[in-house]
Amino acid sequence: MQLDQQLSTTPYNPPQRETTQRLNATWAAFLAAAAPELRAVAESLPWRLGLTQFPEQSWETFWTFDPNRRPAHYALSERMSDQDHDLRVRNFDRAHHHAVFFGLLFDRLADRQVARSAGFSALRSTLLRAWVDTLTEACEDRALARRSIARALSLLRAGTRLEASSLRARRLSPATYAEQTRLKLRWCSATPRVLVEQGQGEERAAAFERCYDLFGMSVQCIDDAVDAEEDEAIHGVSVPRLLGLADEALVEAAVVLVERAAEHATRFGFSALCEWLARFDRFLRDARLQGDRLRFGREGRALGEVLALEL
């Protein structure tokens, strides 16, 4: 079984509580409230974006890692009553889900993996407004919500430009790889960062953000290893090739990055995140790409250490 198939089994995710705000439920509510013309564009969107193999497959088929599905659960460490805790977590996770829908659509359009259209542009704008509105509801501060999302969008655009420049130049250093990934993925931690900032202060918010930088970099390494052949076909080059490494080396780099993310989460007391990362670390150590993975362990771990230092 190849790594992308193994990842779909999600043995590293904990059972979900009944009170969990599910990604698919958020999408269903968005579709129900959307105008008919927008709903027609949004139907089967994961499939239309090339994220799933079949039209009937959902967001949760593709977006599998639990900290990326419900990050508020991994951000909260303060003591609250169960009722208040569940409501606050649900509201922030719902806001984050709109960030996911927007971010993945933005990425696919920016990478030209789907054709741009008036319908997709309208959907992207609507999802961005929904992200602002739901984050405002969650944090009860519209100015903070708008400021946080504006920062994430600015970084996303900068990261997209940097990545495009790397592809055009056919040149990529580990430092640039870390920078463009950090910039492009900051939207994924933007919503839970607000939760941490409000309840635990700026220092812990920055620490949580770095945990997600490290985790996000590990996921990017895995994606770039798994998608190397497809990227060669689309862009004429892949990240492993630009770095001068085998695909398997990027999986080894991902293991190092997960280790560093877990260490950082432990240091700052994000215990739920640390526990999940430990399970994911064990999974990655047992996983195998085609080919002799151990042969590339040394260069992959060296890359992982360099990327961790750059983040």
One Martini backbone bead per residue (centre of mass of N, CA, C, O) as a GRO file, in nm:
protein
  311
    1MET     BB    1   0.094   0.038   0.025
    2GLN     BB    2   0.069   0.354  -0.024
    3LEU     BB    3   0.079   0.649   0.140
    4ASP     BB    4  -0.191   0.773   0.038
    5GLN     BB    5  -0.356   0.521   0.128
    6GLN     BB    6  -0.275   0.518   0.429
    7LEU     BB    7  -0.385   0.805   0.505
    8SER     BB    8  -0.697   0.728   0.459
    9THR     BB    9  -0.721   0.555   0.738
   10THR     BB   10  -0.674   0.726   1.003
   11PRO     BB   11  -0.524   0.602   1.285
   12TYR     BB   12  -0.449   0.898   1.429
   13ASN     BB   13  -0.745   0.948   1.493
   14PRO     BB   14  -0.977   1.036   1.699
   15PRO     BB   15  -1.262   1.025   1.832
   16GLN     BB   16  -1.568   1.176   1.790
   17ARG     BB   17  -1.776   1.390   1.912
   18GLU     BB   18  -2.104   1.486   1.909
   19THR     BB   19  -2.015   1.805   1.935
   20THR     BB   20  -1.878   1.808   1.677
   21GLN     BB   21  -1.774   2.007   1.414
   22ARG     BB   22  -1.827   1.926   1.095
   23LEU     BB   23  -1.719   1.976   0.784
   24ASN     BB   24  -1.970   1.870   0.627
   25ALA     BB   25  -2.180   2.035   0.789
   26THR     BB   26  -2.080   2.315   0.708
   27TRP     BB   27  -2.122   2.274   0.404
   28ALA     BB   28  -2.425   2.215   0.408
   29ALA     BB   29  -2.504   2.493   0.526
   30PHE     BB   30  -2.388   2.665   0.302
   31LEU     BB   31  -2.557   2.547   0.070
   32ALA     BB   32  -2.841   2.609   0.191
   33ALA     BB   33  -2.774   2.938   0.192
   34ALA     BB   34  -2.729   2.952  -0.096
   35ALA     BB   35  -2.754   3.049  -0.393
   36PRO     BB   36  -2.846   2.877  -0.666
   37GLU     BB   37  -2.602   2.965  -0.852
   38LEU     BB   38  -2.385   2.890  -0.634
   39ARG     BB   39  -2.465   2.595  -0.579
   40ALA     BB   40  -2.390   2.491  -0.863
   41VAL     BB   41  -2.081   2.545  -0.822
   42ALA     BB   42  -2.048   2.386  -0.531
   43GLU     BB   43  -2.108   2.126  -0.628
   44SER     BB   44  -1.871   1.897  -0.590
   45LEU     BB   45  -1.603   2.057  -0.526
   46PRO     BB   46  -1.374   1.857  -0.457
   47TRP     BB   47  -1.388   1.726  -0.741
   48ARG     BB   48  -1.357   1.987  -0.919
   49LEU     BB   49  -1.061   2.035  -0.777
   50GLY     BB   50  -0.917   1.740  -0.749
   51LEU     BB   51  -0.944   1.602  -0.444
   52THR     BB   52  -1.129   1.384  -0.567
   53GLN     BB   53  -1.241   1.099  -0.748
   54PHE     BB   54  -1.546   1.156  -0.666
   55PRO     BB   55  -1.839   1.337  -0.646
   56GLU     BB   56  -1.945   1.200  -0.364
   57GLN     BB   57  -1.713   1.306  -0.228
   58SER     BB   58  -1.571   1.463   0.044
   59TRP     BB   59  -1.384   1.663   0.238
   60GLU     BB   60  -1.307   1.422   0.439
   61THR     BB   61  -1.153   1.256   0.227
   62PHE     BB   62  -0.913   1.473   0.210
   63TRP     BB   63  -0.943   1.615   0.503
   64THR     BB   64  -0.789   1.420   0.756
   65PHE     BB   65  -0.655   1.592   0.968
   66ASP     BB   66  -0.758   1.679   1.273
   67PRO     BB   67  -0.610   1.962   1.321
   68ASN     BB   68  -0.752   2.061   1.039
   69ARG     BB   69  -1.057   2.023   1.130
   70ARG     BB   70  -1.017   2.086   1.474
   71PRO     BB   71  -0.820   2.319   1.615
   72ALA     BB   72  -0.959   2.414   1.880
   73HIS     BB   73  -0.905   2.155   2.042
   74TYR     BB   74  -0.579   2.215   2.027
   75ALA     BB   75  -0.586   2.514   2.160
   76LEU     BB   76  -0.730   2.440   2.417
   77SER     BB   77  -0.642   2.484   2.790
   78GLU     BB   78  -0.855   2.605   2.934
   79ARG     BB   79  -1.084   2.644   3.189
   80MET     BB   80  -1.407   2.501   3.130
   81SER     BB   81  -1.703   2.440   3.071
   82ASP     BB   82  -1.846   2.215   2.872
   83GLN     BB   83  -2.046   2.406   2.736
   84ASP     BB   84  -1.852   2.639   2.666
   85HIS     BB   85  -1.642   2.473   2.523
   86ASP     BB   86  -1.817   2.353   2.294
   87LEU     BB   87  -1.916   2.619   2.171
   88ARG     BB   88  -1.642   2.751   2.111
   89VAL     BB   89  -1.527   2.528   1.937
   90ARG     BB   90  -1.748   2.520   1.722
   91ASN     BB   91  -1.722   2.814   1.622
   92PHE     BB   92  -1.421   2.799   1.537
   93ASP     BB   93  -1.445   2.554   1.348
   94ARG     BB   94  -1.647   2.679   1.155
   95ALA     BB   95  -1.461   2.905   1.064
   96HIS     BB   96  -1.231   2.721   0.965
   97HIS     BB   97  -1.390   2.579   0.739
   98HIS     BB   98  -1.410   2.832   0.561
   99ALA     BB   99  -1.107   2.850   0.524
  100VAL     BB  100  -1.075   2.584   0.376
  101PHE     BB  101  -1.254   2.639   0.134
  102PHE     BB  102  -1.105   2.892   0.046
  103GLY     BB  103  -0.805   2.793   0.037
  104LEU     BB  104  -0.843   2.563  -0.174
  105LEU     BB  105  -0.958   2.735  -0.398
  106PHE     BB  106  -0.730   2.937  -0.420
  107ASP     BB  107  -0.504   2.731  -0.484
  108ARG     BB  108  -0.624   2.607  -0.746
  109LEU     BB  109  -0.637   2.877  -0.900
  110ALA     BB  110  -0.340   2.968  -0.870
  111ASP     BB  111  -0.229   2.682  -1.001
  112ARG     BB  112  -0.421   2.599  -1.243
  113GLN     BB  113  -0.596   2.325  -1.176
  114VAL     BB  114  -0.824   2.525  -1.244
  115ALA     BB  115  -1.049   2.698  -1.407
  116ARG     BB  116  -1.136   3.003  -1.449
  117SER     BB  117  -1.433   3.176  -1.313
  118ALA     BB  118  -1.707   3.345  -1.221
  119GLY     BB  119  -1.812   3.133  -1.022
  120PHE     BB  120  -1.549   3.095  -0.856
  121SER     BB  121  -1.515   3.390  -0.774
  122ALA     BB  122  -1.783   3.413  -0.620
  123LEU     BB  123  -1.727   3.183  -0.422
  124ARG     BB  124  -1.472   3.297  -0.295
  125SER     BB  125  -1.603   3.557  -0.183
  126THR     BB  126  -1.820   3.416  -0.009
  127LEU     BB  127  -1.623   3.252   0.169
  128LEU     BB  128  -1.478   3.494   0.287
  129ARG     BB  129  -1.725   3.619   0.426
  130ALA     BB  130  -1.790   3.369   0.598
  131TRP     BB  131  -1.529   3.377   0.759
  132VAL     BB  132  -1.567   3.653   0.886
  133ASP     BB  133  -1.846   3.602   1.018
  134THR     BB  134  -1.769   3.344   1.191
  135LEU     BB  135  -1.531   3.474   1.343
  136THR     BB  136  -1.692   3.698   1.470
  137GLU     BB  137  -1.882   3.513   1.629
  138ALA     BB  138  -1.656   3.367   1.792
  139CYS     BB  139  -1.492   3.643   1.902
  140GLU     BB  140  -1.661   3.915   1.917
  141ASP     BB  141  -1.461   4.066   1.680
  142ARG     BB  142  -1.443   4.213   1.384
  143ALA     BB  143  -1.166   4.348   1.373
  144LEU     BB  144  -1.004   4.095   1.443
  145ALA     BB  145  -1.102   3.919   1.213
  146ARG     BB  146  -1.011   4.100   0.979
  147ARG     BB  147  -0.712   4.119   1.058
  148SER     BB  148  -0.643   3.816   1.053
  149ILE     BB  149  -0.730   3.762   0.757
  150ALA     BB  150  -0.555   3.973   0.618
  151ARG     BB  151  -0.290   3.846   0.701
  152ALA     BB  152  -0.333   3.569   0.568
  153LEU     BB  153  -0.371   3.678   0.277
  154SER     BB  154  -0.098   3.816   0.245
  155LEU     BB  155   0.069   3.556   0.285
  156LEU     BB  156  -0.059   3.386   0.063
  157ARG     BB  157   0.024   3.567  -0.175
  158ALA     BB  158   0.328   3.561  -0.120
  159GLY     BB  159   0.361   3.250  -0.139
  160THR     BB  160   0.254   3.220  -0.427
  161ARG     BB  161   0.470   3.395  -0.563
  162LEU     BB  162   0.718   3.235  -0.466
  163GLU     BB  163   0.641   2.965  -0.593
  164ALA     BB  164   0.626   3.063  -0.887
  165SER     BB  165   0.921   3.154  -0.899
  166SER     BB  166   1.049   2.876  -0.849
  167LEU     BB  167   0.927   2.738  -1.101
  168ARG     BB  168   1.044   2.929  -1.315
  169ALA     BB  169   1.354   2.892  -1.214
  170ARG     BB  170   1.420   2.600  -1.121
  171ARG     BB  171   1.449   2.688  -0.802
  172LEU     BB  172   1.527   2.535  -0.465
  173SER     BB  173   1.553   2.599  -0.141
  174PRO     BB  174   1.500   2.524   0.180
  175ALA     BB  175   1.434   2.814   0.268
  176THR     BB  176   1.217   2.869   0.049
  177TYR     BB  177   1.037   2.630   0.112
  178ALA     BB  178   0.966   2.724   0.398
  179GLU     BB  179   0.856   3.006   0.332
  180GLN     BB  180   0.628   2.938   0.127
  181THR     BB  181   0.477   2.748   0.318
  182ARG     BB  182   0.424   2.933   0.556
  183LEU     BB  183   0.266   3.146   0.396
  184LYS     BB  184   0.045   2.958   0.260
  185LEU     BB  185  -0.050   2.820   0.565
  186ARG     BB  186  -0.152   3.042   0.773
  187TRP     BB  187  -0.462   3.011   0.737
  188CYS     BB  188  -0.482   2.740   0.912
  189SER     BB  189  -0.408   2.914   1.197
  190ALA     BB  190  -0.576   3.181   1.224
  191THR     BB  191  -0.827   3.103   1.389
  192PRO     BB  192  -0.700   2.959   1.645
  193ARG     BB  193  -0.521   3.200   1.719
  194VAL     BB  194  -0.746   3.377   1.828
  195LEU     BB  195  -0.824   3.195   2.061
  196VAL     BB  196  -0.550   3.207   2.206
  197GLU     BB  197  -0.518   3.513   2.229
  198GLN     BB  198  -0.775   3.565   2.402
  199GLY     BB  199  -0.712   3.337   2.640
  200GLN     BB  200  -0.353   3.335   2.646
  201GLY     BB  201  -0.205   3.511   2.447
  202GLU     BB  202   0.050   3.600   2.232
  203GLU     BB  203   0.271   3.395   2.299
  204ARG     BB  204   0.091   3.139   2.263
  205ALA     BB  205  -0.002   3.202   1.977
  206ALA     BB  206   0.281   3.185   1.849
  207ALA     BB  207   0.336   2.894   1.940
  208PHE     BB  208   0.100   2.763   1.793
  209GLU     BB  209   0.178   2.858   1.511
  210ARG     BB  210   0.447   2.698   1.502
  211CYS     BB  211   0.330   2.421   1.520
  212TYR     BB  212   0.182   2.456   1.243
  213ASP     BB  213   0.426   2.508   1.072
  214LEU     BB  214   0.558   2.230   1.118
  215PHE     BB  215   0.320   2.056   1.038
  216GLY     BB  216   0.271   2.181   0.756
  217MET     BB  217   0.551   2.104   0.647
  218SER     BB  218   0.512   1.800   0.669
  219VAL     BB  219   0.268   1.782   0.478
  220GLN     BB  220   0.410   1.904   0.233
  221CYS     BB  221   0.621   1.685   0.201
  222ILE     BB  222   0.422   1.459   0.149
  223ASP     BB  223   0.274   1.580  -0.092
  224ASP     BB  224   0.537   1.616  -0.271
  225ALA     BB  225   0.594   1.314  -0.281
  226VAL     BB  226   0.320   1.200  -0.386
  227ASP     BB  227   0.301   1.442  -0.631
  228ALA     BB  228   0.548   1.431  -0.825
  229GLU     BB  229   0.432   1.318  -1.090
  230GLU     BB  230   0.208   1.528  -1.129
  231ASP     BB  231   0.394   1.782  -1.126
  232GLU     BB  232   0.554   1.705  -1.375
  233ALA     BB  233   0.307   1.723  -1.565
  234ILE     BB  234   0.222   2.023  -1.496
  235HIS     BB  235   0.528   2.177  -1.444
  236GLY     BB  236   0.796   1.990  -1.515
  237VAL     BB  237   0.821   1.970  -1.195
  238SER     BB  238   0.952   1.897  -0.870
  239VAL     BB  239   1.047   1.928  -0.552
  240PRO     BB  240   1.255   1.700  -0.529
  241ARG     BB  241   1.406   1.789  -0.783
  242LEU     BB  242   1.480   2.080  -0.694
  243LEU     BB  243   1.636   1.957  -0.432
  244GLY     BB  244   1.785   1.682  -0.514
  245LEU     BB  245   1.568   1.452  -0.432
  246ALA     BB  246   1.402   1.206  -0.313
  247ASP     BB  247   1.089   1.137  -0.226
  248GLU     BB  248   1.160   0.982   0.044
  249ALA     BB  249   1.309   1.220   0.187
  250LEU     BB  250   1.048   1.386   0.256
  251VAL     BB  251   0.938   1.185   0.462
  252GLU     BB  252   1.173   1.210   0.659
  253ALA     BB  253   1.135   1.512   0.706
  254ALA     BB  254   0.850   1.486   0.829
  255VAL     BB  255   0.932   1.338   1.085
  256VAL     BB  256   1.102   1.566   1.204
  257LEU     BB  257   0.875   1.784   1.209
  258VAL     BB  258   0.690   1.632   1.402
  259GLU     BB  259   0.887   1.624   1.636
  260ARG     BB  260   0.914   1.936   1.666
  261ALA     BB  261   0.615   1.993   1.711
  262ALA     BB  262   0.588   1.820   1.970
  263GLU     BB  263   0.798   1.971   2.137
  264HIS     BB  264   0.652   2.246   2.125
  265ALA     BB  265   0.382   2.154   2.245
  266THR     BB  266   0.500   2.061   2.514
  267ARG     BB  267   0.634   2.326   2.610
  268PHE     BB  268   0.327   2.482   2.585
  269GLY     BB  269   0.080   2.274   2.659
  270PHE     BB  270  -0.032   2.111   2.393
  271SER     BB  271  -0.149   1.811   2.452
  272ALA     BB  272  -0.336   1.720   2.220
  273LEU     BB  273  -0.132   1.774   1.995
  274CYS     BB  274   0.093   1.592   2.098
  275GLU     BB  275  -0.065   1.325   2.086
  276TRP     BB  276  -0.121   1.330   1.784
  277LEU     BB  277   0.174   1.352   1.684
  278ALA     BB  278   0.265   1.083   1.804
  279ARG     BB  279   0.079   0.908   1.627
  280PHE     BB  280   0.185   1.016   1.354
  281ASP     BB  281   0.478   0.935   1.390
  282ARG     BB  282   0.428   0.630   1.403
  283PHE     BB  283   0.301   0.610   1.126
  284LEU     BB  284   0.541   0.716   0.953
  285ARG     BB  285   0.747   0.498   1.044
  286ASP     BB  286   0.563   0.262   0.905
  287ALA     BB  287   0.567   0.387   0.648
  288ARG     BB  288   0.564   0.344   0.276
  289LEU     BB  289   0.726   0.378  -0.001
  290GLN     BB  290   0.831   0.324  -0.285
  291GLY     BB  291   1.109   0.178  -0.208
  292ASP     BB  292   1.411   0.264  -0.032
  293ARG     BB  293   1.382   0.449   0.243
  294LEU     BB  294   1.645   0.409   0.414
  295ARG     BB  295   1.843   0.528   0.200
  296PHE     BB  296   1.711   0.841   0.266
  297GLY     BB  297   1.736   0.922   0.570
  298ARG     BB  298   1.972   1.121   0.601
  299GLU     BB  299   1.884   1.348   0.396
  300GLY     BB  300   1.600   1.387   0.514
  301ARG     BB  301   1.678   1.472   0.803
  302ALA     BB  302   1.844   1.714   0.719
  303LEU     BB  303   1.613   1.868   0.591
  304GLY     BB  304   1.428   1.881   0.840
  305GLU     BB  305   1.620   2.053   1.017
  306VAL     BB  306   1.635   2.297   0.830
  307LEU     BB  307   1.334   2.363   0.817
  308ALA     BB  308   1.290   2.403   1.123
  309LEU     BB  309   1.489   2.649   1.146
  310GLU     BB  310   1.322   2.834   0.932
  311LEU     BB  311   1.041   2.852   1.115
   0.00000   0.00000   0.00000
